[in-house]
Each structure stands twice: as structure tokens, then as C-alpha cells.
Amino acid sequence: QVQLVESGGGSVQAGNSLTLSCTASGGTLSRYGMGWFRQPPGKERRFVATINYSGSTTDYSDSGKGRFTIFRDNAKNTVYLHMNSLTPEDTAVYYCAARTSTNSATAATFYRYWGQGTQVTVSS
């Protein structure tokens, strides 16, 4: 049973950067494709970024392209999401997820394991 724990969330002002971390236990992260999703207040959970097992393949939502970078350190069993140029529209609870496949994926239904989420609040 893989357990995921997100960290690095917080309150920042618009224009700043933030890096989220997702550390796994109970499993070897290098076996899993990973993703980041977010859920703004009162809205559905949405895809943000995904990465395959080795880090050679990544994909981003339209809102994340050019601003967000997903990367991983399998030796540390950790996946990261670096976010630049944050805006109030990025305010959400951010979740990391792992799928039982080495491939990346953009749909939440492909992911089996989820973290509890970390809050990111961006003020103008």
C-alpha cells in the first residue's frame, strides 16, 4: 500500500514561486507514473501535471504550461511540482497521485493512490 504525503504548500503573494513535494512510503516510487491535481474552492479536482516513472515524459494542463515544472527524484521517493508566477487563480488544494503503471496520465481515474493534499493560497 503506497502512502503519499504532500508538503510545501502555504500562502504566497502573486508573482511568487512555490515548490510542492510528494514523498511516498510503502512502495518504490520509480514503479509509478505520478501526477499532480488541484481542487480550487467550490470546484472539481483538475489535472495539473504528470510525469512518467523515469522523468523522461511530462505533460501539463494549459494553465500550468510554461509556469509549472514537475520532476522527480526516485532515490528520494519524491516527486515535486515547482510553480512560478503564481496568481490567485492557482489557489487550491494540491494533491499528488500515483498510478500502477510506469506511464504518465492526465485523467484522475487512472490513479490509484492519493495524498491528503496541501493548501496553496495566492493573494493579489
DSSP file with accessible surface (Angstrom, degrees, kcal/mol):
  #  RESIDUE AA STRUCTURE BP1 BP2  ACC     N-H-->O    O-->H-N    N-H-->O    O-->H-N    TCO  KAPPA ALPHA  PHI   PSI    X-CA   Y-CA   Z-CA
    1    1 A Q              0   0  164      0, 0.0     2,-0.4     0, 0.0    24,-0.0   0.000 360.0 360.0 360.0 115.8    0.0    0.0    0.0
    2    2 A V        -     0   0    7     22,-0.1     2,-0.4    96,-0.1    24,-0.2  -0.655 360.0-162.4 -83.4 132.8    1.6    3.2   -1.2
    3    3 A Q  E     -A   25   0A 123     22,-2.9    22,-2.3    -2,-0.4     2,-0.4  -0.966   3.2-160.2-116.1 134.6    1.1    6.3    1.0
    4    4 A L  E     -A   24   0A  11     -2,-0.4   112,-0.5   110,-0.4     2,-0.5  -0.932   5.8-170.5-117.6 135.4    1.7    9.7   -0.3
    5    5 A V  E     -A   23   0A  93     18,-2.1    18,-2.5    -2,-0.4     2,-0.3  -0.978   8.6-155.8-129.3 119.3    2.4   12.8    1.7
    6    6 A E  E     +A   22   0A  16     -2,-0.5     2,-0.3    16,-0.2    16,-0.2  -0.635  19.0 165.7 -89.5 151.5    2.4   16.3    0.2
    7    7 A S  E     +A   21   0A  58     14,-2.3    14,-2.8    -2,-0.3   111,-0.1  -0.953  40.6  68.8-153.3 168.5    4.2   19.2    1.7
    8    8 A G        +     0   0   38     -2,-0.3    11,-0.2     1,-0.3    14,-0.1   0.363  62.7 133.4 101.3  -4.6    5.4   22.7    0.7
    9    9 A G        +     0   0   28     12,-0.1     2,-0.3    85,-0.1    -1,-0.3  -0.194  22.1 122.3 -70.9 170.8    2.1   24.4    0.5
   10   10 A G  E     -d  120   0B  28    109,-0.9   111,-2.7   108,-0.1     2,-0.5  -0.985  59.8 -56.0 165.3-168.0    1.4   27.8    2.0
   11   11 A S  E     +d  121   0B 100     -2,-0.3     2,-0.3   109,-0.2   111,-0.2  -0.917  53.6 163.2-107.8 125.9    0.4   31.4    1.5
   12   12 A V  E     -d  122   0B  24    109,-2.7   111,-2.5    -2,-0.5     2,-0.2  -0.910  35.7-107.9-135.8 163.3    2.3   33.5   -1.1
   13   13 A Q  E >   -d  123   0B 128     -2,-0.3     3,-2.0   109,-0.2   111,-0.2  -0.603  50.4 -82.8 -90.4 153.6    1.7   36.7   -3.0
   14   14 A A  T 3  S+     0   0   46    109,-3.0    73,-0.2     1,-0.3    -1,-0.1  -0.235 115.4  31.9 -54.3 139.9    1.0   36.8   -6.6
   15   15 A G  T 3  S+     0   0   50     71,-3.2    70,-0.6     1,-0.4    -1,-0.3   0.160  96.1 111.9  95.9 -15.6    4.1   36.5   -8.8
   16   16 A N    <   -     0   0   83     -3,-2.0    70,-2.3    70,-0.2    -1,-0.4  -0.233  61.1-121.5 -85.0 176.8    6.0   34.4   -6.3
   17   17 A S        -     0   0   57     67,-0.2     2,-0.3    68,-0.2    67,-0.2  -0.792  21.4-175.0-118.3 161.3    7.1   30.8   -6.7
   18   18 A L  E     - B   0  83A  30     65,-2.2    65,-3.6    -2,-0.3     2,-0.5  -0.981  12.9-150.3-154.0 142.9    6.4   27.7   -4.6
   19   19 A T  E     - B   0  82A  55     -2,-0.3     2,-0.3    63,-0.2    63,-0.3  -0.980  12.5-159.5-120.9 121.5    7.7   24.1   -4.8
   20   20 A L  E     - B   0  81A   0     61,-2.9    61,-2.3    -2,-0.5     2,-0.4  -0.734   6.0-155.6 -94.2 147.3    5.5   21.3   -3.6
   21   21 A S  E     -AB   7  80A  26    -14,-2.8   -14,-2.3    -2,-0.3     2,-0.4  -0.922   8.6-166.2-122.1 149.8    6.9   17.9   -2.6
   22   22 A a  E     -AB   6  79A   1     57,-2.1    57,-2.4    -2,-0.4     2,-0.4  -0.943  10.5-169.2-136.2 112.1    5.2   14.5   -2.6
   23   23 A T  E     -AB   5  78A  61    -18,-2.5   -18,-2.1    -2,-0.4     2,-0.3  -0.870   8.3-149.5-108.8 134.4    7.0   11.7   -0.7
   24   24 A A  E     -A    4   0A   8     53,-2.6     2,-0.3    -2,-0.4   -20,-0.2  -0.763  13.9-179.2-104.1 146.6    6.0    8.1   -0.9
   25   25 A S  E     +A    3   0A  56    -22,-2.3   -22,-2.9    -2,-0.3     3,-0.1  -0.942  63.8  38.1-135.4 157.5    6.2    5.3    1.6
   26   26 A G  S    S+     0   0   64     -2,-0.3     2,-0.3   -24,-0.2    -1,-0.1   0.576 113.8  45.6  82.0   6.6    5.2    1.7    1.4
   27   27 A G  S    S-     0   0   23    -24,-0.1     2,-0.8    -3,-0.0    -1,-0.1  -0.975  89.0 -95.6-169.7 163.6    6.4    1.4   -2.2
   28   28 A T    >   -     0   0   64     -2,-0.3     3,-2.0     1,-0.2     4,-0.2  -0.804  29.0-154.2 -93.1 113.3    9.1    2.2   -4.7
   29   29 A L  G >  S+     0   0    1     -2,-0.8     3,-2.3     1,-0.3    -1,-0.2   0.776  86.0  73.6 -61.0 -27.7    8.2    5.4   -6.4
   30   30 A S  G 3  S+     0   0   43      1,-0.3    -1,-0.3    44,-0.3    44,-0.1   0.642  89.9  61.4 -65.2  -9.9   10.2    4.5   -9.5
   31   31 A R  G <  S+     0   0  165     -3,-2.0     2,-0.4     2,-0.0    -1,-0.3   0.548  97.7  74.8 -87.6  -8.5    7.5    2.0  -10.5
   32   32 A Y  S <  S-     0   0   29     -3,-2.3     2,-0.3    -4,-0.2    70,-0.3  -0.873  70.9-135.3-118.8 138.6    4.8    4.6  -10.7
   33   33 A G  E     -E   99   0B   0     68,-3.3    66,-2.5    66,-0.7     2,-0.3  -0.646  37.9-152.1 -73.8 143.9    3.6    7.2  -13.1
   34   34 A M  E     -EF  98  51B   0     17,-2.5    17,-2.6    -2,-0.3     2,-0.3  -0.870  16.3-175.2-125.3 155.3    2.8   10.3  -10.9
   35   35 A G  E     -EF  97  50B   1     62,-2.4    62,-2.4    -2,-0.3     2,-0.4  -0.975  18.1-141.5-146.0 158.2    0.5   13.3  -11.2
   36   36 A W  E     +EF  96  49B   0     13,-3.2    12,-2.6    -2,-0.3    13,-1.8  -0.984  23.9 175.5-117.4 137.1   -0.4   16.5   -9.5
   37   37 A F  E     -EF  95  47B   3     58,-3.0    58,-3.1    -2,-0.4     2,-0.3  -0.877  11.2-154.6-131.4 163.0   -4.0   17.6   -9.4
   38   38 A R  E     -EF  94  46B  24      8,-2.7     8,-3.3    -2,-0.3    56,-0.2  -0.991   8.3-156.2-142.4 153.3   -5.7   20.6   -7.7
   39   39 A Q  E     -E   93   0B  66     54,-2.4    54,-2.0    -2,-0.3     6,-0.2  -0.912  14.4-154.9-130.8 103.9   -9.1   21.5   -6.4
   40   40 A P    >   -     0   0   14      0, 0.0     3,-2.2     0, 0.0    52,-0.2  -0.329  46.3 -72.0 -68.6 161.2  -10.0   25.1   -6.1
   41   41 A P  T 3  S+     0   0  100      0, 0.0     3,-0.1     0, 0.0    50,-0.0  -0.293 119.1   1.1 -57.3 126.0  -12.6   26.1   -3.6
   42   42 A G  T 3  S+     0   0   92      1,-0.2     2,-0.3    -3,-0.1    -3,-0.0   0.579 115.5  99.9  74.4  10.3  -16.0   25.0   -4.7
   43   43 A K  S <  S-     0   0  114     -3,-2.2    -1,-0.2     1,-0.1     2,-0.1  -0.763  75.8 -92.1-124.8 170.7  -14.7   23.4   -7.9
   44   44 A E        -     0   0  153     -2,-0.3     2,-0.2     1,-0.1    -6,-0.1  -0.382  48.4 -92.2 -78.2 159.5  -13.9   19.9   -9.1
   45   45 A R        -     0   0   93     -6,-0.2     2,-0.3    -2,-0.1    -6,-0.3  -0.516  50.5-167.0 -70.2 136.8  -10.4   18.4   -8.9
   46   46 A R  E     -F   38   0B 139     -8,-3.3    -8,-2.7    -2,-0.2     2,-0.1  -0.928  23.5 -99.5-133.3 151.8   -8.4   19.1  -12.1
   47   47 A F  E     +F   37   0B  38     -2,-0.3   -10,-0.2   -10,-0.2     3,-0.1  -0.374  37.1 166.3 -66.8 141.3   -5.3   17.8  -13.7
   48   48 A V  E     -     0   0B   0    -12,-2.6    13,-2.5     1,-0.4     2,-0.3   0.680  59.4 -20.1-120.0 -53.6   -2.1   19.9  -13.3
   49   49 A A  E     -FG  36  60B   0    -13,-1.8   -13,-3.2    11,-0.2    -1,-0.4  -0.992  50.3-163.1-159.7 155.7    0.9   17.9  -14.3
   50   50 A T  E     -FG  35  59B   0      9,-2.3     9,-1.8    -2,-0.3     2,-0.3  -0.983   2.3-170.2-144.9 155.4    2.1   14.3  -14.8
   51   51 A I  E     -FG  34  58B   2    -17,-2.6   -17,-2.5    -2,-0.3     7,-0.2  -0.997  21.1-124.0-146.4 142.9    5.4   12.5  -15.2
   52   52 A N    >   -     0   0   11      5,-2.2     3,-0.7    -2,-0.3    51,-0.2  -0.220  44.5 -86.3 -81.5-179.3    6.3    9.0  -16.1
   53   53 A Y  T 3  S+     0   0  104     49,-2.9   -21,-0.2     1,-0.3    50,-0.1   0.812 126.0  35.7 -61.0 -32.6    8.4    6.7  -14.0
   54   54 A S  T 3  S-     0   0   57     48,-0.2    -1,-0.3   -23,-0.1    18,-0.1   0.604 107.2-115.9 -97.3 -14.1   11.8    7.9  -15.2
   55   55 A G  S <  S+     0   0   30     -3,-0.7    -2,-0.1     2,-0.2    15,-0.0   0.455  84.2 116.1  90.7   2.7   11.0   11.5  -15.6
   56   56 A S  S    S+     0   0   91      1,-0.1     2,-0.4    -5,-0.0    -3,-0.1   0.681  72.0  48.7 -79.2 -18.2   11.6   11.4  -19.4
   57   57 A T        +     0   0   68      2,-0.0    -5,-2.2    -5,-0.0     2,-0.3  -0.989  64.9 165.8-127.6 127.9    7.9   12.3  -20.2
   58   58 A T  E     -G   51   0B  59     -2,-0.4     2,-0.3    -7,-0.2    -7,-0.2  -0.932  10.3-172.7-134.0 159.6    5.9   15.1  -18.7
   59   59 A D  E     -G   50   0B  68     -9,-1.8    -9,-2.3    -2,-0.3     2,-0.3  -0.983   6.3-162.4-151.1 152.0    2.6   16.8  -19.5
   60   60 A Y  E     -G   49   0B  39     -2,-0.3   -11,-0.2   -11,-0.2   -12,-0.1  -0.942  24.4-107.7-135.5 155.5    0.9   19.8  -18.2
   61   61 A S    >>  -     0   0   18    -13,-2.5     4,-1.7    -2,-0.3     3,-0.8  -0.328  44.4-104.5 -69.3 163.8   -2.5   21.5  -18.1
   62   62 A D  T 34 S+     0   0  140      1,-0.3    -1,-0.1     2,-0.2     3,-0.1   0.882 123.4  53.0 -59.5 -36.9   -2.9   24.6  -20.2
   63   63 A S  T 34 S+     0   0   52      1,-0.2    -1,-0.3     3,-0.1   -15,-0.1   0.745 112.5  45.0 -72.1 -21.1   -2.8   26.7  -17.1
   64   64 A G  T X> S+     0   0    0     -3,-0.8     4,-3.2   -16,-0.2     3,-2.0   0.700  82.6 110.8 -95.2 -21.3    0.5   25.1  -16.0
   65   65 A K  T 3< S+     0   0  116     -4,-1.7     4,-0.1     1,-0.3   -16,-0.0  -0.307  91.3   7.9 -60.4 130.0    2.4   25.1  -19.2
   66   66 A G  T 34 S+     0   0   87      2,-0.4    -1,-0.3     1,-0.1    -2,-0.1   0.250 131.9  54.8  84.9 -14.9    5.3   27.5  -19.1
   67   67 A R  T <4 S+     0   0   50     -3,-2.0    17,-2.0     1,-0.2     2,-0.3   0.683  98.6  56.0-117.1 -33.7    4.9   28.1  -15.4
   68   68 A F  E  <  -C   83   0A   5     -4,-3.2     2,-0.4    15,-0.2    -2,-0.4  -0.786  56.8-166.8-108.1 148.7    4.9   24.8  -13.7
   69   69 A T  E     -C   82   0A  66     13,-2.6    13,-3.1    -2,-0.3     2,-0.4  -0.989   4.1-161.1-134.4 124.8    7.6   22.1  -13.7
   70   70 A I  E     +C   81   0A   4     -2,-0.4     2,-0.3    11,-0.2    11,-0.2  -0.872  23.7 155.3-101.5 136.4    7.1   18.5  -12.5
   71   71 A F  E     -C   80   0A  87      9,-1.6     9,-3.5    -2,-0.4     2,-0.3  -0.964  22.9-146.0-152.6 168.6   10.2   16.5  -11.7
   72   72 A R  E     -C   79   0A  29     -2,-0.3     2,-0.4     7,-0.2     7,-0.2  -0.970  14.3-156.3-142.4 154.2   11.1   13.5   -9.6
   73   73 A D  E > > -C   78   0A  53      5,-3.0     5,-2.0    -2,-0.3     3,-1.1  -0.892  12.8-174.4-127.8  95.6   13.9   12.1   -7.5
   74   74 A N  G > 5S+     0   0   49     -2,-0.4     3,-0.9     1,-0.3   -44,-0.3   0.802  82.1  63.2 -65.6 -27.1   13.4    8.4   -7.4
   75   75 A A  G 3 5S+     0   0   99      1,-0.3    -1,-0.3     2,-0.1   -46,-0.0   0.811 111.4  38.5 -65.5 -27.8   16.3    7.9   -5.0
   76   76 A K  G < 5S-     0   0  133     -3,-1.1    -1,-0.3     2,-0.2    -2,-0.2   0.334 108.2-125.8-100.6   3.1   14.4   10.1   -2.5
   77   77 A N  T < 5 +     0   0   36     -3,-0.9   -53,-2.6    -4,-0.3     2,-0.4   0.865  69.1 128.9  55.3  40.3   11.0    8.6   -3.4
   78   78 A T  E   < -BC  23  73A   8     -5,-2.0    -5,-3.0   -55,-0.2     2,-0.4  -0.971  45.8-163.2-135.3 140.3    9.8   12.1   -4.0
   79   79 A V  E     -BC  22  72A   1    -57,-2.4   -57,-2.1    -2,-0.4     2,-0.3  -0.941  17.7-157.6-117.9 145.2    8.0   14.0   -6.8
   80   80 A Y  E     -BC  21  71A  42     -9,-3.5    -9,-1.6    -2,-0.4     2,-0.4  -0.845  15.6-159.1-123.8 156.0    8.0   17.8   -7.0
   81   81 A L  E     -BC  20  70A   0    -61,-2.3   -61,-2.9    -2,-0.3     2,-0.5  -0.926  12.5-164.7-133.3 109.2    5.9   20.5   -8.5
   82   82 A H  E     -BC  19  69A  52    -13,-3.1   -13,-2.6    -2,-0.4     2,-0.5  -0.845   8.6-165.2 -95.0 127.5    7.7   23.8   -9.0
   83   83 A M  E     -BC  18  68A   0    -65,-3.6   -65,-2.2    -2,-0.5     2,-0.3  -0.956   5.6-173.5-121.1 124.7    5.3   26.7   -9.6
   84   84 A N        +     0   0   55    -17,-2.0   -67,-0.2    -2,-0.5   -68,-0.1  -0.720  63.2  18.0-109.0 161.8    6.3   30.0  -10.9
   85   85 A S  S    S-     0   0   67    -70,-0.6    -1,-0.2    -2,-0.3   -68,-0.2   0.890  81.7-161.0  49.6  50.4    4.4   33.3  -11.5
   86   86 A L        -     0   0    1    -70,-2.3   -71,-3.2    -3,-0.2   -70,-0.2  -0.290   9.6-168.5 -67.1 145.5    1.6   32.2   -9.2
   87   87 A T    >   -     0   0   45    -73,-0.2     3,-2.5   -72,-0.1     4,-0.2  -0.859  40.3-100.8-125.8 164.5   -1.7   34.0   -9.5
   88   88 A P  G >  S+     0   0   46      0, 0.0     3,-1.7     0, 0.0    34,-0.3   0.798 119.4  68.4 -57.1 -26.0   -4.8   34.0   -7.2
   89   89 A E  G 3  S+     0   0  142      1,-0.3    -3,-0.0   -49,-0.0     0, 0.0   0.637  89.1  64.7 -68.0 -13.5   -6.4   31.5   -9.7
   90   90 A D  G <  S+     0   0    1     -3,-2.5    -1,-0.3     2,-0.0     2,-0.2   0.484  72.3 121.4 -85.7  -3.9   -3.8   29.0   -8.6
   91   91 A T    <   +     0   0   27     -3,-1.7     2,-0.3    -4,-0.2    30,-0.2  -0.451  41.3 107.4 -62.3 124.5   -5.3   28.9   -5.1
   92   92 A A  E    S- H   0 120B   0     28,-2.1    28,-2.8    -2,-0.2     2,-0.6  -0.967  75.5 -82.4-177.6 169.4   -6.4   25.3   -4.4
   93   93 A V  E     -EH  39 119B  35    -54,-2.0   -54,-2.4    -2,-0.3     2,-0.5  -0.865  48.3-146.6 -89.2 126.7   -5.7   22.2   -2.5
   94   94 A Y  E     -EH  38 118B   0     24,-3.1    24,-2.1    -2,-0.6     2,-0.4  -0.856  15.5-169.9-103.0 131.0   -3.0   20.4   -4.4
   95   95 A Y  E     -E   37   0B  34    -58,-3.1   -58,-3.0    -2,-0.5     2,-0.3  -0.927  11.4-150.6-118.5 141.1   -2.9   16.6   -4.5
   96   96 A a  E     -E   36   0B   0     -2,-0.4    19,-2.2   -60,-0.2     2,-0.3  -0.798  19.1-171.6-104.0 156.1   -0.3   14.2   -5.7
   97   97 A A  E     -EI  35 114B   0    -62,-2.4   -62,-2.4    -2,-0.3     2,-0.4  -0.988  13.7-149.9-146.5 151.7   -1.3   10.8   -7.0
   98   98 A A  E     -EI  34 113B   0     15,-2.3    15,-2.5    -2,-0.3    14,-1.7  -0.963   9.6-156.4-125.4 140.3    0.4    7.6   -8.2
   99   99 A R  E     -E   33   0B  35    -66,-2.5     2,-1.9    -2,-0.4   -66,-0.7  -0.869  28.9-116.0-115.3 153.0   -0.8    5.1  -10.7
  100  100 A T  S    S+     0   0   86     -2,-0.3     2,-0.3    10,-0.3   -68,-0.1  -0.314  92.8  75.8 -84.1  54.1    0.0    1.4  -11.0
  101  101 A S  S    S-     0   0   33     -2,-1.9   -68,-3.3   -68,-0.2    -2,-0.3  -0.961  81.0-128.3-155.0 152.2    1.7    2.0  -14.3
  102  102 A T  S    S+     0   0   58     -2,-0.3   -49,-2.9   -70,-0.3   -48,-0.2   0.622  83.6  91.8 -80.2 -10.5    5.1    3.5  -15.3
  103  103 A N  S    S-     0   0   95    -51,-0.2   -70,-0.2   -70,-0.1    -2,-0.2  -0.420  78.2-115.8 -84.7 158.5    3.4    5.8  -17.7
  104  104 A S        -     0   0   32    -71,-0.1     2,-0.3   -54,-0.1   -52,-0.1  -0.417  32.7-173.1 -81.4 165.4    2.1    9.3  -17.1
  105  105 A A        -     0   0   12    -71,-0.3   -54,-0.1    -2,-0.1   -46,-0.1  -0.968  26.8-154.0-161.0 147.2   -1.6   10.1  -17.4
  106  106 A T  S    S+     0   0   69     -2,-0.3     2,-0.4   -56,-0.1   -59,-0.1   0.629  72.0  85.5 -99.5 -16.0   -3.8   13.2  -17.3
  107  107 A A  S >  S-     0   0   33      1,-0.1     3,-1.7   -61,-0.1     4,-0.2  -0.735  70.0-141.2 -93.9 134.9   -7.1   11.7  -16.1
  108  108 A A  G >  S+     0   0   41     -2,-0.4     3,-1.9     1,-0.3    -1,-0.1   0.800  97.2  70.0 -61.3 -28.6   -7.7   11.2  -12.4
  109  109 A T  G 3  S+     0   0  130      1,-0.3    -1,-0.3    -3,-0.0    -2,-0.0   0.690  89.8  62.8 -65.9 -16.9   -9.4    7.9  -12.9
  110  110 A F  G <  S+     0   0  113     -3,-1.7     2,-0.4   -11,-0.1   -10,-0.3   0.521  88.4  87.6 -83.5  -5.9   -6.0    6.4  -13.9
  111  111 A Y    <   -     0   0   14     -3,-1.9   -12,-0.3    -4,-0.2     3,-0.1  -0.811  48.6-178.3-102.8 137.7   -4.5    7.0  -10.5
  112  112 A R        +     0   0  158    -14,-1.7     2,-0.4    -2,-0.4   -13,-0.2   0.811  66.8  50.5 -99.9 -38.1   -4.9    4.6   -7.6
  113  113 A Y  E     -I   98   0B  23    -15,-2.5   -15,-2.3  -110,-0.0     2,-0.4  -0.889  62.8-175.8-113.1 139.4   -3.1    6.3   -4.7
  114  114 A W  E     -I   97   0B  72     -2,-0.4  -110,-0.4   -17,-0.2   -17,-0.2  -0.959  17.8-134.3-132.6 145.3   -3.7    9.8   -3.5
  115  115 A G        -     0   0    6    -19,-2.2  -110,-0.2    -2,-0.4     3,-0.1  -0.307  32.6-107.1 -83.4 178.1   -2.2   12.0   -0.9
  116  116 A Q        -     0   0  170   -112,-0.5  -111,-0.1     1,-0.2   -21,-0.1   0.615  61.8-117.9 -84.3 -14.7   -4.2   14.1    1.6
  117  117 A G        -     0   0   22    -21,-0.1     2,-0.4   -24,-0.0   -22,-0.2   0.056  14.2-120.6  98.2 154.8   -3.4   17.4   -0.2
  118  118 A T  E     - H   0  94B  22    -24,-2.1   -24,-3.1  -111,-0.1     2,-0.3  -1.000  26.6-120.5-136.0 135.6   -1.6   20.6    0.7
  119  119 A Q  E     - H   0  93B  86     -2,-0.4  -109,-0.9   -26,-0.2     2,-0.5  -0.585  23.1-171.5 -82.0 132.6   -3.2   24.0    0.6
  120  120 A V  E     -dH  10  92B   0    -28,-2.8   -28,-2.1    -2,-0.3     2,-0.5  -0.993   4.5-175.8-120.7 123.9   -1.8   26.7   -1.7
  121  121 A T  E     -d   11   0B  51   -111,-2.7  -109,-2.7    -2,-0.5     2,-0.5  -0.987   4.4-168.8-123.9 123.5   -3.2   30.2   -1.3
  122  122 A V  E     -d   12   0B   6     -2,-0.5     2,-0.3   -34,-0.3  -109,-0.2  -0.956   7.0-161.8-115.5 122.7   -2.1   33.0   -3.6
  123  123 A S  E      d   13   0B  55   -111,-2.5  -109,-3.0    -2,-0.5    -2,-0.0  -0.770 360.0 360.0-104.6 149.8   -3.0   36.6   -2.7
  124  124 A S              0   0  132     -2,-0.3    -1,-0.1  -111,-0.2   -37,-0.0  -0.329 360.0 360.0 -86.8 360.0   -3.1   39.5   -5.0
